[in-house]
């Protein structure tokens, strides 16, 4: 008699429940690391204050929402419902991510760094709302697409003979969340990050200029004269933070804390070039 194959239907059904939870967890972490982890590394290299604040505040809410969405999608088990749930999930985490660098970060400063909080103001203006809205629309599309493939991902992962093989479908599926995180970073966080990096780079140029002076043309191109008010401070330990911006996100203010002595710098951004040209304008003692 031919050997009867083992019925794995009950085993696969139970596996799908666990895989859905893991998929939501990995998706949430993938979004968070892509959006706030990469931002934190860039800010840390620019000597920014509290570079990990957004990741600390955002990772648990985003991961929790992704786990809930994956669990619901698996439980209901209809692809059209998965599309709607995942689209709503990514739209919600995108909306949350769009507000975190503003209201969320100001609240963080008020709690953990009141001195810095007194120097920053991040209004959620029309330009920011437009950027966040554009990011949300495309992110919701990515979320909907993840819902289309959610059932297939569960089937492939649950039917894998080895646990190591089960992780691959989840990782491929998480690309939708990685793409959404990258998109929100480009639309919202990069414009806020580049002025801080520009001032930190200006200070680095100033330090180098003291030992190996630049030519007059290079110094003018870098606008090293903007650092003149901070002469004697640039070798001190420093931390930087975005302190404000205009209505069009074309003119930014960045504060630099040189070991307790504060300098306020202005940065102009020209969106007519690709990538946008970011140029320090002037600095002054507070």
RODO-2510 file (C-alpha; in nm, 4 decimals, decimal comma):
residues 286
     n   res          X          Y          Z
     1     x     0,0000     0,0000     0,0000
     2     x     0,1205     0,3520    -0,0786
     3     x     0,2286     0,5457     0,2259
     4     x    -0,0354     0,7907     0,3452
     5     x     0,0934     1,1459     0,3720
     6     x     0,0595     1,3191     0,7062
     7     x    -0,2211     1,5731     0,7247
     8     x    -0,0513     1,9027     0,8140
     9     x    -0,3580     2,1274     0,7854
    10     x    -0,3993     2,1791     1,1606
    11     x    -0,0258     2,2329     1,2011
    12     x    -0,0186     2,4889     0,9184
    13     x    -0,3220     2,6732     1,0573
    14     x    -0,1543     2,7076     1,3969
    15     x     0,1701     2,8125     1,2313
    16     x    -0,0057     3,0916     1,0411
    17     x    -0,1210     3,2507     1,3660
    18     x     0,2339     3,2653     1,4980
    19     x     0,3752     3,3775     1,1643
    20     x     0,1247     3,6632     1,1421
    21     x     0,2481     3,7956     1,4771
    22     x     0,6104     3,7653     1,3710
    23     x     0,5349     3,9253     1,0356
    24     x     0,3750     4,2264     1,2053
    25     x     0,6693     4,2544     1,4450
    26     x     0,9271     4,2410     1,1659
    27     x     0,7289     4,4845     0,9500
    28     x     0,7039     4,7363     1,2336
    29     x     1,0739     4,7095     1,3115
    30     x     1,1609     4,7361     0,9409
    31     x     0,9584     5,0573     0,9074
    32     x     1,0997     5,2054     1,2281
    33     x     1,4631     5,1258     1,1534
    34     x     1,4362     5,2504     0,7952
    35     x     1,2714     5,5761     0,9009
    36     x     1,4084     5,6632     1,2450
    37     x     1,7136     5,4397     1,2681
    38     x     1,8772     5,5826     0,9561
    39     x     1,7805     5,9340     1,0694
    40     x     1,9354     5,8743     1,4113
    41     x     2,2658     5,7569     1,2615
    42     x     2,2839     6,0667     1,0398
    43     x     2,1994     6,2986     1,3288
    44     x     2,4488     6,1282     1,5568
    45     x     2,7246     6,1809     1,2989
    46     x     2,6223     6,5505     1,2923
    47     x     2,6580     6,5805     1,6733
    48     x     2,2843     6,6423     1,7055
    49     x     2,1166     6,6438     2,0444
    50     x     1,9037     6,3361     2,1249
    51     x     1,9489     6,1658     1,7862
    52     x     1,7625     5,8508     1,8980
    53     x     1,4576     6,0304     2,0401
    54     x     1,2224     5,9591     1,7492
    55     x     1,3155     5,5915     1,7318
    56     x     1,2664     5,5574     2,1079
    57     x     0,9215     5,7181     2,0898
    58     x     0,8083     5,5567     1,7675
    59     x     0,9182     5,1947     1,7586
    60     x     0,6691     5,0500     2,0096
    61     x     0,3501     5,2215     1,8780
    62     x     0,4382     5,1391     1,5160
    63     x     0,5340     4,7787     1,5881
    64     x     0,2241     4,7279     1,8005
    65     x    -0,0027     4,8592     1,5243
    66     x     0,1652     4,6382     1,2636
    67     x     0,1264     4,3304     1,4837
    68     x    -0,2428     4,4100     1,5365
    69     x    -0,2990     4,4596     1,1619
    70     x    -0,1249     4,1324     1,0742
    71     x    -0,3155     3,9417     1,3431
    72     x    -0,6507     4,0792     1,2252
    73     x    -0,5718     4,0056     0,8618
    74     x    -0,4800     3,6475     0,9418
    75     x    -0,7830     3,5986     1,1633
    76     x    -1,0325     3,7263     0,9072
    77     x    -0,8543     3,5516     0,6220
    78     x    -0,9963     3,7470     0,3249
    79     x    -0,7553     3,9154     0,0897
    80     x    -0,9718     4,2216     0,0282
    81     x    -0,9977     4,2782     0,4034
    82     x    -0,6204     4,2367     0,4328
    83     x    -0,5771     4,5069     0,1672
    84     x    -0,7979     4,7485     0,3601
    85     x    -0,6427     4,6676     0,6980
    86     x    -0,2847     4,6985     0,5753
    87     x    -0,3548     5,0188     0,3823
    88     x    -0,5124     5,1704     0,6941
    89     x    -0,2241     5,0444     0,9095
    90     x     0,0478     5,2005     0,6933
    91     x    -0,1510     5,5227     0,6572
    92     x    -0,1852     5,5478     1,0360
    93     x     0,1806     5,4814     1,1068
    94     x     0,2688     5,7290     0,8316
    95     x     0,0472     5,9914     0,9932
    96     x     0,2077     5,9205     1,3292
    97     x     0,5549     5,9385     1,1742
    98     x     0,4615     6,2651     1,0045
    99     x     0,3786     6,4333     1,3358
   100     x     0,6486     6,2780     1,5548
   101     x     0,9330     6,5110     1,4432
   102     x     0,7194     6,8096     1,5394
   103     x     0,4755     6,7794     1,8291
   104     x     0,6338     6,4558     1,9478
   105     x     0,9903     6,5845     1,9519
   106     x     0,8967     6,9102     2,1249
   107     x     0,7232     6,7093     2,3978
   108     x     1,0331     6,4901     2,4321
   109     x     1,2521     6,7975     2,4774
   110     x     1,0162     6,9443     2,7359
   111     x     1,0418     6,6277     2,9428
   112     x     1,4100     6,5385     2,8993
   113     x     1,5838     6,8641     2,7988
   114     x     1,3878     7,1749     2,9110
   115     x     1,6780     7,4074     2,8273
   116     x     1,6714     7,2955     2,4642
   117     x     1,2905     7,2914     2,4583
   118     x     1,2885     7,6633     2,5382
   119     x     1,4900     7,7309     2,2210
   120     x     1,2955     7,5284     1,9622
   121     x     0,9650     7,5764     1,7855
   122     x     0,8346     7,3269     1,5300
   123     x     0,5002     7,4483     1,3913
   124     x     0,3103     7,1969     1,1803
   125     x     0,2540     7,4287     0,8847
   126     x     0,0930     7,3908     0,5424
   127     x     0,4182     7,2937     0,3674
   128     x     0,4798     7,0134     0,6141
   129     x     0,1174     6,8974     0,5923
   130     x     0,1508     6,8785     0,2118
   131     x     0,4683     6,6719     0,2361
   132     x     0,3167     6,4381     0,4927
   133     x    -0,0015     6,4042     0,2861
   134     x     0,1917     6,3101    -0,0272
   135     x     0,3908     6,0551     0,1695
   136     x     0,0724     5,9127     0,3205
   137     x    -0,0952     5,8542    -0,0164
   138     x     0,1965     5,6563    -0,1559
   139     x     0,2499     5,4769     0,1758
   140     x    -0,1152     5,3682     0,1826
   141     x    -0,0625     5,2240    -0,1655
   142     x     0,2361     5,0243    -0,0389
   143     x     0,0217     4,9087     0,2524
   144     x    -0,2559     4,7949     0,0213
   145     x    -0,0092     4,6004    -0,1909
   146     x     0,1270     4,4317     0,1201
   147     x    -0,2296     4,3224     0,1956
   148     x    -0,2630     4,1688    -0,1511
   149     x     0,0388     3,9465    -0,0846
   150     x    -0,0226     3,8882     0,2856
   151     x    -0,2130     3,5596     0,2408
   152     x     0,0438     3,4212    -0,0020
   153     x     0,3224     3,5146     0,2366
   154     x     0,1490     3,3266     0,5199
   155     x     0,0976     3,0198     0,3012
   156     x     0,4610     3,0100     0,1896
   157     x     0,5998     3,0680     0,5380
   158     x     0,3671     2,8211     0,7092
   159     x     0,4316     2,5434     0,4584
   160     x     0,8096     2,5743     0,4841
   161     x     0,9685     2,2604     0,6217
   162     x     1,2327     2,4502     0,8200
   163     x     1,1897     2,7568     1,0393
   164     x     1,4853     2,9289     0,8723
   165     x     1,3094     2,9012     0,5378
   166     x     0,9900     3,0486     0,6847
   167     x     1,1599     3,3805     0,7566
   168     x     1,2365     3,4543     0,3911
   169     x     0,8751     3,5173     0,2795
   170     x     0,8280     3,7516     0,5777
   171     x     1,1419     3,9467     0,4909
   172     x     1,0391     3,9835     0,1271
   173     x     0,6920     4,0955     0,2368
   174     x     0,8450     4,3536     0,4729
   175     x     0,9904     4,5360     0,1719
   176     x     0,6572     4,7219     0,1469
   177     x     0,7122     4,8646     0,4960
   178     x     1,0776     4,9414     0,4278
   179     x     0,9693     5,1325     0,1164
   180     x     0,7115     5,3263     0,3165
   181     x     0,9688     5,4163     0,5818
   182     x     1,2171     5,5300     0,3196
   183     x     0,9488     5,7406     0,1519
   184     x     0,8456     5,9162     0,4749
   185     x     1,2113     5,9823     0,5523
   186     x     1,2599     6,1486     0,2130
   187     x     0,9414     6,3558     0,2343
   188     x     0,9560     6,4644     0,5970
   189     x     1,2835     6,4066     0,7812
   190     x     1,5581     6,4756     0,5270
   191     x     1,4602     6,8450     0,4882
   192     x     1,4859     6,8833     0,8678
   193     x     1,8093     6,6901     0,9000
   194     x     2,0204     6,8540     0,6279
   195     x     2,0462     7,2020     0,7913
   196     x     2,1827     7,0455     1,1121
   197     x     2,4378     6,8468     0,9114
   198     x     2,5345     7,1620     0,7194
   199     x     2,6156     7,3591     1,0361
   200     x     2,8070     7,0687     1,1871
   201     x     3,0089     7,0452     0,8658
   202     x     3,0730     7,4198     0,8793
   203     x     3,2186     7,3816     1,2290
   204     x     3,4387     7,0968     1,1047
   205     x     3,5603     7,3210     0,8215
   206     x     3,6349     7,5911     1,0770
   207     x     3,8451     7,3532     1,2875
   208     x     4,0375     7,2340     0,9816
   209     x     4,0895     7,5915     0,8646
   210     x     4,2823     7,6755     1,1822
   211     x     4,5553     7,4201     1,1101
   212     x     4,5413     7,4053     0,7285
   213     x     4,3820     7,7285     0,6012
   214     x     4,1592     7,7078     0,2953
   215     x     4,2102     7,9383    -0,0002
   216     x     4,0089     8,2579     0,0051
   217     x     3,7835     8,1271    -0,2719
   218     x     3,7146     7,8022    -0,0879
   219     x     3,6511     7,9842     0,2394
   220     x     3,4007     8,2114     0,0649
   221     x     3,2309     7,9141    -0,0998
   222     x     3,1932     7,7481     0,2410
   223     x     3,0947     8,0823     0,3977
   224     x     3,3391     8,0264     0,6817
   225     x     3,2878     8,3903     0,7810
   226     x     2,9516     8,2847     0,9227
   227     x     3,1430     8,1216     1,2090
   228     x     3,3218     8,4430     1,3117
   229     x     3,0867     8,5079     1,6083
   230     x     3,1753     8,1633     1,7436
   231     x     3,5526     8,2162     1,7268
   232     x     3,7129     8,0407     2,0218
   233     x     3,4183     7,8059     2,0759
   234     x     3,4454     7,5609     1,7894
   235     x     3,6882     7,3299     1,9731
   236     x     3,4500     7,2889     2,2653
   237     x     3,2174     6,9874     2,2894
   238     x     2,9054     7,0639     2,0899
   239     x     2,5543     6,9466     2,0248
   240     x     2,3209     7,0795     1,7592
   241     x     1,9464     7,0955     1,7118
   242     x     1,7064     7,2365     1,4590
   243     x     1,5334     7,5294     1,6296
   244     x     1,2899     7,6560     1,3650
   245     x     1,2053     7,7152     0,9988
   246     x     1,0037     7,9416     0,7729
   247     x     0,6693     7,8639     0,6084
   248     x     0,8275     7,7146     0,2938
   249     x     1,1074     7,5148     0,4614
   250     x     1,3597     7,7277     0,2728
   251     x     1,5168     7,9052     0,5707
   252     x     1,6110     7,7153     0,8876
   253     x     1,7496     7,8027     1,2283
   254     x     1,9958     7,5696     1,4010
   255     x     2,1199     7,6163     1,7569
   256     x     2,4630     7,4948     1,8646
   257     x     2,5408     7,4352     2,2297
   258     x     2,9161     7,4766     2,2723
   259     x     2,9515     7,3396     2,6249
   260     x     2,6856     7,5739     2,7637
   261     x     2,7420     7,8670     2,5258
   262     x     2,4722     7,8909     2,2621
   263     x     2,5103     8,0018     1,9008
   264     x     2,2161     8,0506     1,6648
   265     x     2,2809     7,9835     1,2937
   266     x     2,0711     8,0363     0,9815
   267     x     2,0712     7,7943     0,6884
   268     x     1,9198     7,8544     0,3436
   269     x     1,7982     7,5717     0,1184
   270     x     1,7640     7,6120    -0,2579
   271     x     1,5182     7,3590    -0,3993
   272     x     1,6002     7,4662    -0,7534
   273     x     1,8963     7,2270    -0,7620
   274     x     1,9047     6,8484    -0,7453
   275     x     1,9796     6,7647    -0,4712
   276     x     1,8710     7,0858    -0,2976
   277     x     2,1644     7,3145    -0,2147
   278     x     2,2007     7,3665     0,1613
   279     x     2,4094     7,6710     0,2586
   280     x     2,4901     7,8212     0,5987
   281     x     2,4129     8,1947     0,5955
   282     x     2,5165     8,3420     0,9301
   283     x     2,5643     8,2632     1,2979
   284     x     2,5303     8,4770     1,6066
   285     x     2,5726     8,4456     1,9804
   286     x     2,2515     8,4179     2,1772
***
